[in-house]
Amino acid sequence: MADYGKDYMANNADPKNIQDLTAFVQTLLQQMQDKFQNMSDQMGNRIDDLEKNIADLMTQAGVDERA
């Protein structure tokens, strides 16, 4: 998270007024939301892959999933 603030501050200097501060906070929150969404999507994909692999292993072992 600290990198977002550093990037903003390097490009735009210190916020001089409420509009600059508002823009900074909105940008920071959007970047955090995008990163969280990306991480959430990746985790969902990993869980889906894990479930598929478990089902494949159960099939190979001859285990009935309904048991």
PQR file with spaces between the fields and no chain letter, atoms N, CA, C, O and H, PARSE charges and radii, in Angstrom:
ATOM       1  N    MET     1       0.816   -1.191    0.000 -0.4000 1.5000
ATOM       2  CA   MET     1       0.000    0.000    0.000 -0.0000 2.0000
ATOM       3  C    MET     1       0.856    1.250    0.000  0.5500 1.7000
ATOM       4  O    MET     1       0.490    2.243   -0.630 -0.5500 1.4000
ATOM       5  N    ALA     2       1.966    1.230    0.677 -0.4000 1.5000
ATOM       6  CA   ALA     2       2.799    2.422    0.769 -0.0000 2.0000
ATOM       7  C    ALA     2       3.298    2.851   -0.605  0.5500 1.7000
ATOM       8  O    ALA     2       3.535    4.039   -0.825 -0.5500 1.4000
ATOM       9  H    ALA     2       2.263    0.424    1.188  0.4000 1.0000
ATOM      10  N    ASP     3       3.462    1.914   -1.528 -0.4000 1.5000
ATOM      11  CA   ASP     3       3.938    2.249   -2.861 -0.0000 2.0000
ATOM      12  C    ASP     3       2.981    3.167   -3.601  0.5500 1.7000
ATOM      13  O    ASP     3       3.417    4.033   -4.360 -0.5500 1.4000
ATOM      14  H    ASP     3       3.269    0.949   -1.349  0.4000 1.0000
ATOM      15  N    TYR     4       1.695    2.993   -3.394 -0.4000 1.5000
ATOM      16  CA   TYR     4       0.718    3.842   -4.071 -0.0000 2.0000
ATOM      17  C    TYR     4       0.921    5.299   -3.679  0.5500 1.7000
ATOM      18  O    TYR     4       0.940    6.184   -4.535 -0.5500 1.4000
ATOM      19  H    TYR     4       1.340    2.289   -2.778  0.4000 1.0000
ATOM      20  N    GLY     5       1.071    5.539   -2.400 -0.4000 1.5000
ATOM      21  CA   GLY     5       1.283    6.894   -1.922 -0.0000 2.0000
ATOM      22  C    GLY     5       2.582    7.477   -2.443  0.5500 1.7000
ATOM      23  O    GLY     5       2.639    8.653   -2.805 -0.5500 1.4000
ATOM      24  H    GLY     5       1.056    4.821   -1.705  0.4000 1.0000
ATOM      25  N    LYS     6       3.620    6.667   -2.483 -0.4000 1.5000
ATOM      26  CA   LYS     6       4.908    7.133   -3.000 -0.0000 2.0000
ATOM      27  C    LYS     6       4.792    7.517   -4.469  0.5500 1.7000
ATOM      28  O    LYS     6       5.301    8.556   -4.890 -0.5500 1.4000
ATOM      29  H    LYS     6       3.574    5.712   -2.189  0.4000 1.0000
ATOM      30  N    ASP     7       4.115    6.668   -5.251 -0.4000 1.5000
ATOM      31  CA   ASP     7       3.941    6.955   -6.675 -0.0000 2.0000
ATOM      32  C    ASP     7       3.178    8.258   -6.871  0.5500 1.7000
ATOM      33  O    ASP     7       3.562    9.093   -7.690 -0.5500 1.4000
ATOM      34  H    ASP     7       3.701    5.824   -4.909  0.4000 1.0000
ATOM      35  N    TYR     8       2.111    8.425   -6.127 -0.4000 1.5000
ATOM      36  CA   TYR     8       1.304    9.631   -6.265 -0.0000 2.0000
ATOM      37  C    TYR     8       2.113   10.847   -5.862  0.5500 1.7000
ATOM      38  O    TYR     8       2.122   11.858   -6.564 -0.5500 1.4000
ATOM      39  H    TYR     8       1.799    7.747   -5.462  0.4000 1.0000
ATOM      40  N    MET     9       2.782   10.749   -4.744 -0.4000 1.5000
ATOM      41  CA   MET     9       3.543   11.892   -4.247 -0.0000 2.0000
ATOM      42  C    MET     9       4.688   12.233   -5.198  0.5500 1.7000
ATOM      43  O    MET     9       4.994   13.411   -5.387 -0.5500 1.4000
ATOM      44  H    MET     9       2.774    9.928   -4.173  0.4000 1.0000
ATOM      45  N    ALA    10       5.321   11.240   -5.794 -0.4000 1.5000
ATOM      46  CA   ALA    10       6.421   11.496   -6.725 -0.0000 2.0000
ATOM      47  C    ALA    10       5.926   12.221   -7.969  0.5500 1.7000
ATOM      48  O    ALA    10       6.630   13.065   -8.524 -0.5500 1.4000
ATOM      49  H    ALA    10       5.072   10.284   -5.640  0.4000 1.0000
ATOM      50  N    ASN    11       4.728   11.893   -8.399 -0.4000 1.5000
ATOM      51  CA   ASN    11       4.190   12.495   -9.625 -0.0000 2.0000
ATOM      52  C    ASN    11       3.474   13.817   -9.383  0.5500 1.7000
ATOM      53  O    ASN    11       3.451   14.680  -10.261 -0.5500 1.4000
ATOM      54  H    ASN    11       4.156   11.208   -7.948  0.4000 1.0000
ATOM      55  N    ASN    12       2.896   13.982   -8.211 -0.4000 1.5000
ATOM      56  CA   ASN    12       2.034   15.130   -7.984 -0.0000 2.0000
ATOM      57  C    ASN    12       2.438   16.007   -6.802  0.5500 1.7000
ATOM      58  O    ASN    12       1.719   16.950   -6.472 -0.5500 1.4000
ATOM      59  H    ASN    12       2.914   13.282   -7.498  0.4000 1.0000
ATOM      60  N    ALA    13       3.559   15.725   -6.161 -0.4000 1.5000
ATOM      61  CA   ALA    13       4.010   16.457   -4.983 -0.0000 2.0000
ATOM      62  C    ALA    13       2.979   16.327   -3.867  0.5500 1.7000
ATOM      63  O    ALA    13       2.052   15.523   -3.963 -0.5500 1.4000
ATOM      64  H    ALA    13       4.143   14.959   -6.429  0.4000 1.0000
ATOM      65  N    ASP    14       3.140   17.110   -2.820 -0.4000 1.5000
ATOM      66  CA   ASP    14       2.215   17.047   -1.696 -0.0000 2.0000
ATOM      67  C    ASP    14       0.865   17.648   -2.092  0.5500 1.7000
ATOM      68  O    ASP    14       0.805   18.642   -2.815 -0.5500 1.4000
ATOM      69  H    ASP    14       3.893   17.764   -2.741  0.4000 1.0000
ATOM      70  N    PRO    15      -0.220   17.029   -1.606 -0.5600 1.5000
ATOM      71  CA   PRO    15      -1.527   17.637   -1.876  0.2800 2.0000
ATOM      72  C    PRO    15      -1.585   19.043   -1.266  0.5500 1.7000
ATOM      73  O    PRO    15      -1.281   19.220   -0.086 -0.5500 1.4000
ATOM      74  N    LYS    16      -1.967   20.025   -2.057 -0.4000 1.5000
ATOM      75  CA   LYS    16      -1.976   21.417   -1.614 -0.0000 2.0000
ATOM      76  C    LYS    16      -3.341   21.871   -1.123  0.5500 1.7000
ATOM      77  O    LYS    16      -3.451   22.862   -0.401 -0.5500 1.4000
ATOM      78  H    LYS    16      -2.214   19.881   -3.015  0.4000 1.0000
ATOM      79  N    ASN    17      -4.382   21.144   -1.518 -0.4000 1.5000
ATOM      80  CA   ASN    17      -5.717   21.553   -1.129 -0.0000 2.0000
ATOM      81  C    ASN    17      -6.596   20.314   -0.992  0.5500 1.7000
ATOM      82  O    ASN    17      -6.156   19.188   -1.225 -0.5500 1.4000
ATOM      83  H    ASN    17      -4.292   20.339   -2.105  0.4000 1.0000
ATOM      84  N    ILE    18      -7.814   20.543   -0.619 -0.4000 1.5000
ATOM      85  CA   ILE    18      -8.735   19.439   -0.371 -0.0000 2.0000
ATOM      86  C    ILE    18      -9.016   18.630   -1.642  0.5500 1.7000
ATOM      87  O    ILE    18      -9.222   17.419   -1.568 -0.5500 1.4000
ATOM      88  H    ILE    18      -8.171   21.457   -0.430  0.4000 1.0000
ATOM      89  N    GLN    19      -9.025   19.286   -2.799 -0.4000 1.5000
ATOM      90  CA   GLN    19      -9.270   18.568   -4.058 -0.0000 2.0000
ATOM      91  C    GLN    19      -8.110   17.613   -4.364  0.5500 1.7000
ATOM      92  O    GLN    19      -8.328   16.482   -4.796 -0.5500 1.4000
ATOM      93  H    GLN    19      -8.858   20.270   -2.859  0.4000 1.0000
ATOM      94  N    ASP    20      -6.882   18.076   -4.138 -0.4000 1.5000
ATOM      95  CA   ASP    20      -5.729   17.197   -4.360 -0.0000 2.0000
ATOM      96  C    ASP    20      -5.764   16.012   -3.406  0.5500 1.7000
ATOM      97  O    ASP    20      -5.500   14.877   -3.804 -0.5500 1.4000
ATOM      98  H    ASP    20      -6.705   18.996   -3.787  0.4000 1.0000
ATOM      99  N    LEU    21      -6.086   16.279   -2.159 -0.4000 1.5000
ATOM     100  CA   LEU    21      -6.154   15.214   -1.168 -0.0000 2.0000
ATOM     101  C    LEU    21      -7.275   14.229   -1.508  0.5500 1.7000
ATOM     102  O    LEU    21      -7.103   13.017   -1.378 -0.5500 1.4000
ATOM     103  H    LEU    21      -6.300   17.201   -1.836  0.4000 1.0000
ATOM     104  N    THR    22      -8.408   14.749   -1.937 -0.4000 1.5000
ATOM     105  CA   THR    22      -9.523   13.891   -2.334 -0.0000 2.0000
ATOM     106  C    THR    22      -9.134   13.014   -3.519  0.5500 1.7000
ATOM     107  O    THR    22      -9.428   11.818   -3.536 -0.5500 1.4000
ATOM     108  H    THR    22      -8.547   15.734   -2.043  0.4000 1.0000
ATOM     109  N    ALA    23      -8.481   13.604   -4.499 -0.4000 1.5000
ATOM     110  CA   ALA    23      -8.040   12.837   -5.669 -0.0000 2.0000
ATOM     111  C    ALA    23      -7.048   11.753   -5.263  0.5500 1.7000
ATOM     112  O    ALA    23      -7.108   10.626   -5.755 -0.5500 1.4000
ATOM     113  H    ALA    23      -8.243   14.575   -4.485  0.4000 1.0000
ATOM     114  N    PHE    24      -6.142   12.101   -4.368 -0.4000 1.5000
ATOM     115  CA   PHE    24      -5.160   11.144   -3.883 -0.0000 2.0000
ATOM     116  C    PHE    24      -5.843    9.960   -3.206  0.5500 1.7000
ATOM     117  O    PHE    24      -5.522    8.806   -3.491 -0.5500 1.4000
ATOM     118  H    PHE    24      -6.092   13.016   -3.968  0.4000 1.0000
ATOM     119  N    VAL    25      -6.781   10.246   -2.313 -0.4000 1.5000
ATOM     120  CA   VAL    25      -7.476    9.190   -1.575 -0.0000 2.0000
ATOM     121  C    VAL    25      -8.313    8.338   -2.527  0.5500 1.7000
ATOM     122  O    VAL    25      -8.330    7.113   -2.399 -0.5500 1.4000
ATOM     123  H    VAL    25      -7.041   11.184   -2.081  0.4000 1.0000
ATOM     124  N    GLN    26      -9.001    8.957   -3.467 -0.4000 1.5000
ATOM     125  CA   GLN    26      -9.808    8.198   -4.422 -0.0000 2.0000
ATOM     126  C    GLN    26      -8.930    7.282   -5.272  0.5500 1.7000
ATOM     127  O    GLN    26      -9.282    6.127   -5.510 -0.5500 1.4000
ATOM     128  H    GLN    26      -8.988    9.952   -3.571  0.4000 1.0000
ATOM     129  N    THR    27      -7.801    7.791   -5.724 -0.4000 1.5000
ATOM     130  CA   THR    27      -6.879    6.982   -6.524 -0.0000 2.0000
ATOM     131  C    THR    27      -6.343    5.818   -5.700  0.5500 1.7000
ATOM     132  O    THR    27      -6.286    4.684   -6.176 -0.5500 1.4000
ATOM     133  H    THR    27      -7.516    8.729   -5.531  0.4000 1.0000
ATOM     134  N    LEU    28      -5.957    6.103   -4.478 -0.4000 1.5000
ATOM     135  CA   LEU    28      -5.438    5.064   -3.600 -0.0000 2.0000
ATOM     136  C    LEU    28      -6.486    3.985   -3.338  0.5500 1.7000
ATOM     137  O    LEU    28      -6.179    2.795   -3.404 -0.5500 1.4000
ATOM     138  H    LEU    28      -6.004    7.024   -4.091  0.4000 1.0000
ATOM     139  N    LEU    29      -7.704    4.389   -3.044 -0.4000 1.5000
ATOM     140  CA   LEU    29      -8.769    3.425   -2.793 -0.0000 2.0000
ATOM     141  C    LEU    29      -9.094    2.595   -4.035  0.5500 1.7000
ATOM     142  O    LEU    29      -9.343    1.395   -3.927 -0.5500 1.4000
ATOM     143  H    LEU    29      -7.953    5.356   -2.991  0.4000 1.0000
ATOM     144  N    GLN    30      -9.095    3.215   -5.199 -0.4000 1.5000
ATOM     145  CA   GLN    30      -9.363    2.482   -6.440 -0.0000 2.0000
ATOM     146  C    GLN    30      -8.272    1.457   -6.711  0.5500 1.7000
ATOM     147  O    GLN    30      -8.560    0.326   -7.103 -0.5500 1.4000
ATOM     148  H    GLN    30      -8.893    4.191   -5.288  0.4000 1.0000
ATOM     149  N    GLN    31      -7.016    1.851   -6.503 -0.4000 1.5000
ATOM     150  CA   GLN    31      -5.911    0.917   -6.712 -0.0000 2.0000
ATOM     151  C    GLN    31      -5.989   -0.244   -5.734  0.5500 1.7000
ATOM     152  O    GLN    31      -5.726   -1.389   -6.100 -0.5500 1.4000
ATOM     153  H    GLN    31      -6.782    2.770   -6.185  0.4000 1.0000
ATOM     154  N    MET    32      -6.350    0.050   -4.490 -0.4000 1.5000
ATOM     155  CA   MET    32      -6.488   -1.015   -3.498 -0.0000 2.0000
ATOM     156  C    MET    32      -7.643   -1.949   -3.862  0.5500 1.7000
ATOM     157  O    MET    32      -7.526   -3.168   -3.737 -0.5500 1.4000
ATOM     158  H    MET    32      -6.563    0.981   -4.192  0.4000 1.0000
ATOM     159  N    GLN    33      -8.747   -1.376   -4.308 -0.4000 1.5000
ATOM     160  CA   GLN    33      -9.892   -2.191   -4.705 -0.0000 2.0000
ATOM     161  C    GLN    33      -9.537   -3.078   -5.899  0.5500 1.7000
ATOM     162  O    GLN    33      -9.899   -4.254   -5.928 -0.5500 1.4000
ATOM     163  H    GLN    33      -8.842   -0.386   -4.410  0.4000 1.0000
ATOM     164  N    ASP    34      -8.829   -2.517   -6.884 -0.4000 1.5000
ATOM     165  CA   ASP    34      -8.417   -3.308   -8.050 -0.0000 2.0000
ATOM     166  C    ASP    34      -7.495   -4.452   -7.640  0.5500 1.7000
ATOM     167  O    ASP    34      -7.633   -5.572   -8.130 -0.5500 1.4000
ATOM     168  H    ASP    34      -8.534   -1.562   -6.860  0.4000 1.0000
ATOM     169  N    LYS    35      -6.561   -4.168   -6.747 -0.4000 1.5000
ATOM     170  CA   LYS    35      -5.626   -5.203   -6.299 -0.0000 2.0000
ATOM     171  C    LYS    35      -6.370   -6.287   -5.524  0.5500 1.7000
ATOM     172  O    LYS    35      -6.110   -7.475   -5.717 -0.5500 1.4000
ATOM     173  H    LYS    35      -6.448   -3.258   -6.349  0.4000 1.0000
ATOM     174  N    PHE    36      -7.284   -5.892   -4.658 -0.4000 1.5000
ATOM     175  CA   PHE    36      -8.070   -6.862   -3.902 -0.0000 2.0000
ATOM     176  C    PHE    36      -8.902   -7.732   -4.837  0.5500 1.7000
ATOM     177  O    PHE    36      -8.969   -8.947   -4.656 -0.5500 1.4000
ATOM     178  H    PHE    36      -7.495   -4.927   -4.501  0.4000 1.0000
ATOM     179  N    GLN    37      -9.534   -7.125   -5.830 -0.4000 1.5000
ATOM     180  CA   GLN    37     -10.347   -7.880   -6.786 -0.0000 2.0000
ATOM     181  C    GLN    37      -9.490   -8.885   -7.545  0.5500 1.7000
ATOM     182  O    GLN    37      -9.900  -10.029   -7.747 -0.5500 1.4000
ATOM     183  H    GLN    37      -9.480   -6.137   -5.978  0.4000 1.0000
ATOM     184  N    ASN    38      -8.306   -8.462   -7.964 -0.4000 1.5000
ATOM     185  CA   ASN    38      -7.390   -9.349   -8.674 -0.0000 2.0000
ATOM     186  C    ASN    38      -6.986  -10.533   -7.790  0.5500 1.7000
ATOM     187  O    ASN    38      -6.982  -11.679   -8.241 -0.5500 1.4000
ATOM     188  H    ASN    38      -7.973   -7.534   -7.801  0.4000 1.0000
ATOM     189  N    MET    39      -6.652  -10.252   -6.547 -0.4000 1.5000
ATOM     190  CA   MET    39      -6.285  -11.315   -5.620 -0.0000 2.0000
ATOM     191  C    MET    39      -7.455  -12.252   -5.367  0.5500 1.7000
ATOM     192  O    MET    39      -7.269  -13.466   -5.279 -0.5500 1.4000
ATOM     193  H    MET    39      -6.656   -9.321   -6.181  0.4000 1.0000
ATOM     194  N    SER    40      -8.648  -11.706   -5.250 -0.4000 1.5000
ATOM     195  CA   SER    40      -9.845  -12.508   -5.027 -0.0000 2.0000
ATOM     196  C    SER    40     -10.112  -13.425   -6.225  0.5500 1.7000
ATOM     197  O    SER    40     -10.434  -14.601   -6.059 -0.5500 1.4000
ATOM     198  H    SER    40      -8.799  -10.720   -5.322  0.4000 1.0000
ATOM     199  N    ASP    41      -9.974  -12.873   -7.421 -0.4000 1.5000
ATOM     200  CA   ASP    41     -10.167  -13.671   -8.636 -0.0000 2.0000
ATOM     201  C    ASP    41      -9.148  -14.803   -8.707  0.5500 1.7000
ATOM     202  O    ASP    41      -9.494  -15.936   -9.043 -0.5500 1.4000
ATOM     203  H    ASP    41      -9.712  -11.917   -7.555  0.4000 1.0000
ATOM     204  N    GLN    42      -7.899  -14.498   -8.393 -0.4000 1.5000
ATOM     205  CA   GLN    42      -6.853  -15.523   -8.417 -0.0000 2.0000
ATOM     206  C    GLN    42      -7.149  -16.630   -7.405  0.5500 1.7000
ATOM     207  O    GLN    42      -6.971  -17.812   -7.701 -0.5500 1.4000
ATOM     208  H    GLN    42      -7.618  -13.577   -8.120  0.4000 1.0000
ATOM     209  N    MET    43      -7.595  -16.246   -6.223 -0.4000 1.5000
ATOM     210  CA   MET    43      -7.916  -17.239   -5.198 -0.0000 2.0000
ATOM     211  C    MET    43      -9.076  -18.117   -5.657  0.5500 1.7000
ATOM     212  O    MET    43      -9.052  -19.331   -5.457 -0.5500 1.4000
ATOM     213  H    MET    43      -7.739  -15.286   -5.982  0.4000 1.0000
ATOM     214  N    GLY    44     -10.085  -17.515   -6.266 -0.4000 1.5000
ATOM     215  CA   GLY    44     -11.205  -18.296   -6.782 -0.0000 2.0000
ATOM     216  C    GLY    44     -10.755  -19.296   -7.825  0.5500 1.7000
ATOM     217  O    GLY    44     -11.215  -20.438   -7.831 -0.5500 1.4000
ATOM     218  H    GLY    44     -10.105  -16.529   -6.428  0.4000 1.0000
ATOM     219  N    ASN    45      -9.859  -18.882   -8.708 -0.4000 1.5000
ATOM     220  CA   ASN    45      -9.331  -19.789   -9.727 -0.0000 2.0000
ATOM     221  C    ASN    45      -8.537  -20.920   -9.096  0.5500 1.7000
ATOM     222  O    ASN    45      -8.619  -22.065   -9.542 -0.5500 1.4000
ATOM     223  H    ASN    45      -9.485  -17.955   -8.703  0.4000 1.0000
ATOM     224  N    ARG    46      -7.782  -20.609   -8.077 -0.4000 1.5000
ATOM     225  CA   ARG    46      -6.993  -21.646   -7.394 -0.0000 2.0000
ATOM     226  C    ARG    46      -7.902  -22.660   -6.712  0.5500 1.7000
ATOM     227  O    ARG    46      -7.642  -23.863   -6.749 -0.5500 1.4000
ATOM     228  H    ARG    46      -7.716  -19.679   -7.715  0.4000 1.0000
ATOM     229  N    ILE    47      -8.956  -22.173   -6.098 -0.4000 1.5000
ATOM     230  CA   ILE    47      -9.907  -23.078   -5.440 -0.0000 2.0000
ATOM     231  C    ILE    47     -10.587  -23.964   -6.470  0.5500 1.7000
ATOM     232  O    ILE    47     -10.742  -25.164   -6.244 -0.5500 1.4000
ATOM     233  H    ILE    47      -9.167  -21.196   -6.069  0.4000 1.0000
ATOM     234  N    ASP    48     -10.994  -23.393   -7.598 -0.4000 1.5000
ATOM     235  CA   ASP    48     -11.612  -24.184   -8.663 -0.0000 2.0000
ATOM     236  C    ASP    48     -10.654  -25.265   -9.158  0.5500 1.7000
ATOM     237  O    ASP    48     -11.058  -26.412   -9.352 -0.5500 1.4000
ATOM     238  H    ASP    48     -10.867  -22.418   -7.781  0.4000 1.0000
ATOM     239  N    ASP    49      -9.381  -24.901   -9.363 -0.4000 1.5000
ATOM     240  CA   ASP    49      -8.383  -25.868   -9.813 -0.0000 2.0000
ATOM     241  C    ASP    49      -8.178  -26.969   -8.775  0.5500 1.7000
ATOM     242  O    ASP    49      -8.057  -28.143   -9.124 -0.5500 1.4000
ATOM     243  H    ASP    49      -9.053  -23.969   -9.206  0.4000 1.0000
ATOM     244  N    LEU    50      -8.140  -26.591   -7.512 -0.4000 1.5000
ATOM     245  CA   LEU    50      -7.969  -27.572   -6.444 -0.0000 2.0000
ATOM     246  C    LEU    50      -9.144  -28.547   -6.404  0.5500 1.7000
ATOM     247  O    LEU    50      -8.944  -29.754   -6.275 -0.5500 1.4000
ATOM     248  H    LEU    50      -8.238  -25.637   -7.228  0.4000 1.0000
ATOM     249  N    GLU    51     -10.355  -28.034   -6.512 -0.4000 1.5000
ATOM     250  CA   GLU    51     -11.536  -28.899   -6.519 -0.0000 2.0000
ATOM     251  C    GLU    51     -11.504  -29.862   -7.699  0.5500 1.7000
ATOM     252  O    GLU    51     -11.848  -31.036   -7.557 -0.5500 1.4000
ATOM     253  H    GLU    51     -10.517  -27.053   -6.616  0.4000 1.0000
ATOM     254  N    LYS    52     -11.092  -29.367   -8.861 -0.4000 1.5000
ATOM     255  CA   LYS    52     -11.004  -30.230  -10.045 -0.0000 2.0000
ATOM     256  C    LYS    52      -9.943  -31.316   -9.842  0.5500 1.7000
ATOM     257  O    LYS    52     -10.167  -32.480  -10.175 -0.5500 1.4000
ATOM     258  H    LYS    52     -10.812  -28.414   -8.976  0.4000 1.0000
ATOM     259  N    ASN    53      -8.807  -30.934   -9.304 -0.4000 1.5000
ATOM     260  CA   ASN    53      -7.740  -31.910   -9.069 -0.0000 2.0000
ATOM     261  C    ASN    53      -8.169  -32.971   -8.060  0.5500 1.7000
ATOM     262  O    ASN    53      -7.858  -34.149   -8.232 -0.5500 1.4000
ATOM     263  H    ASN    53      -8.624  -29.989   -9.033  0.4000 1.0000
ATOM     264  N    ILE    54      -8.872  -32.568   -7.021 -0.4000 1.5000
ATOM     265  CA   ILE    54      -9.358  -33.533   -6.031 -0.0000 2.0000
ATOM     266  C    ILE    54     -10.360  -34.487   -6.673  0.5500 1.7000
ATOM     267  O    ILE    54     -10.310  -35.694   -6.435 -0.5500 1.4000
ATOM     268  H    ILE    54      -9.125  -31.610   -6.882  0.4000 1.0000
ATOM     269  N    ALA    55     -11.263  -33.952   -7.480 -0.4000 1.5000
ATOM     270  CA   ALA    55     -12.240  -34.803   -8.163 -0.0000 2.0000
ATOM     271  C    ALA    55     -11.539  -35.781   -9.102  0.5500 1.7000
ATOM     272  O    ALA    55     -11.914  -36.951   -9.175 -0.5500 1.4000
ATOM     273  H    ALA    55     -11.303  -32.972   -7.674  0.4000 1.0000
ATOM     274  N    ASP    56     -10.521  -35.303   -9.820 -0.4000 1.5000
ATOM     275  CA   ASP    56      -9.767  -36.188  -10.721 -0.0000 2.0000
ATOM     276  C    ASP    56      -9.067  -37.300   -9.935  0.5500 1.7000
ATOM     277  O    ASP    56      -9.077  -38.457  -10.355 -0.5500 1.4000
ATOM     278  H    ASP    56     -10.216  -34.353   -9.761  0.4000 1.0000
ATOM     279  N    LEU    57      -8.465  -36.956   -8.807 -0.4000 1.5000
ATOM     280  CA   LEU    57      -7.782  -37.959   -7.987 -0.0000 2.0000
ATOM     281  C    LEU    57      -8.770  -38.975   -7.426  0.5500 1.7000
ATOM     282  O    LEU    57      -8.481  -40.170   -7.366 -0.5500 1.4000
ATOM     283  H    LEU    57      -8.456  -36.016   -8.466  0.4000 1.0000
ATOM     284  N    MET    58      -9.935  -38.490   -7.017 -0.4000 1.5000
ATOM     285  CA   MET    58     -10.953  -39.410   -6.497 -0.0000 2.0000
ATOM     286  C    MET    58     -11.421  -40.361   -7.593  0.5500 1.7000
ATOM     287  O    MET    58     -11.635  -41.548   -7.345 -0.5500 1.4000
ATOM     288  H    MET    58     -10.171  -37.520   -7.065  0.4000 1.0000
ATOM     289  N    THR    59     -11.577  -39.838   -8.796 -0.4000 1.5000
ATOM     290  CA   THR    59     -11.984  -40.693   -9.925 -0.0000 2.0000
ATOM     291  C    THR    59     -10.910  -41.738  -10.206  0.5500 1.7000
ATOM     292  O    THR    59     -11.216  -42.913  -10.410 -0.5500 1.4000
ATOM     293  H    THR    59     -11.403  -38.874   -8.997  0.4000 1.0000
ATOM     294  N    GLN    60      -9.652  -41.304  -10.216 -0.4000 1.5000
ATOM     295  CA   GLN    60      -8.548  -42.236  -10.470 -0.0000 2.0000
ATOM     296  C    GLN    60      -8.454  -43.302   -9.379  0.5500 1.7000
ATOM     297  O    GLN    60      -8.081  -44.444   -9.646 -0.5500 1.4000
ATOM     298  H    GLN    60      -9.404  -40.350  -10.051  0.4000 1.0000
ATOM     299  N    ALA    61      -8.794  -42.921   -8.156 -0.4000 1.5000
ATOM     300  CA   ALA    61      -8.725  -43.881   -7.041 -0.0000 2.0000
ATOM     301  C    ALA    61      -9.975  -44.747   -6.958  0.5500 1.7000
ATOM     302  O    ALA    61     -10.022  -45.684   -6.161 -0.5500 1.4000
ATOM     303  H    ALA    61      -9.098  -41.993   -7.939  0.4000 1.0000
ATOM     304  N    GLY    62     -10.977  -44.450   -7.762 -0.4000 1.5000
ATOM     305  CA   GLY    62     -12.208  -45.235   -7.759 -0.0000 2.0000
ATOM     306  C    GLY    62     -13.117  -44.907   -6.576  0.5500 1.7000
ATOM     307  O    GLY    62     -13.940  -45.727   -6.170 -0.5500 1.4000
ATOM     308  H    GLY    62     -10.938  -43.689   -8.409  0.4000 1.0000
ATOM     309  N    VAL    63     -12.963  -43.718   -6.036 -0.4000 1.5000
ATOM     310  CA   VAL    63     -13.787  -43.296   -4.904 -0.0000 2.0000
ATOM     311  C    VAL    63     -15.039  -42.619   -5.448  0.5500 1.7000
ATOM     312  O    VAL    63     -14.968  -41.781   -6.347 -0.5500 1.4000
ATOM     313  H    VAL    63     -12.295  -43.051   -6.366  0.4000 1.0000
ATOM     314  N    ASP    64     -16.189  -42.998   -4.887 -0.4000 1.5000
ATOM     315  CA   ASP    64     -17.458  -42.403   -5.293 -0.0000 2.0000
ATOM     316  C    ASP    64     -17.627  -41.090   -4.535  0.5500 1.7000
ATOM     317  O    ASP    64     -17.588  -41.076   -3.305 -0.5500 1.4000
ATOM     318  H    ASP    64     -16.247  -43.679   -4.157  0.4000 1.0000
ATOM     319  N    GLU    65     -17.813  -39.994   -5.255 -0.4000 1.5000
ATOM     320  CA   GLU    65     -17.945  -38.667   -4.635 -0.0000 2.0000
ATOM     321  C    GLU    65     -19.188  -38.558   -3.785  0.5500 1.7000
ATOM     322  O    GLU    65     -19.232  -37.702   -2.902 -0.5500 1.4000
ATOM     323  H    GLU    65     -17.844  -40.006   -6.255  0.4000 1.0000
ATOM     324  N    ARG    66     -20.189  -39.369   -3.999 -0.4000 1.5000
ATOM     325  CA   ARG    66     -21.447  -39.279   -3.261 -0.0000 2.0000
ATOM     326  C    ARG    66     -21.346  -39.898   -1.883  0.5500 1.7000
ATOM     327  O    ARG    66     -22.256  -39.740   -1.069 -0.5500 1.4000
ATOM     328  H    ARG    66     -20.153  -40.064   -4.716  0.4000 1.0000
ATOM     329  N    ALA    67     -20.265  -40.595   -1.606 -0.4000 1.5000
ATOM     330  CA   ALA    67     -20.126  -41.304   -0.318 -0.0000 2.0000
ATOM     331  C    ALA    67     -19.880  -40.344    0.817  0.5500 1.7000
ATOM     332  O    ALA    67     -19.740  -40.766    1.965 -0.5500 1.4000
ATOM     333  H    ALA    67     -19.525  -40.724   -2.267  0.4000 1.0000
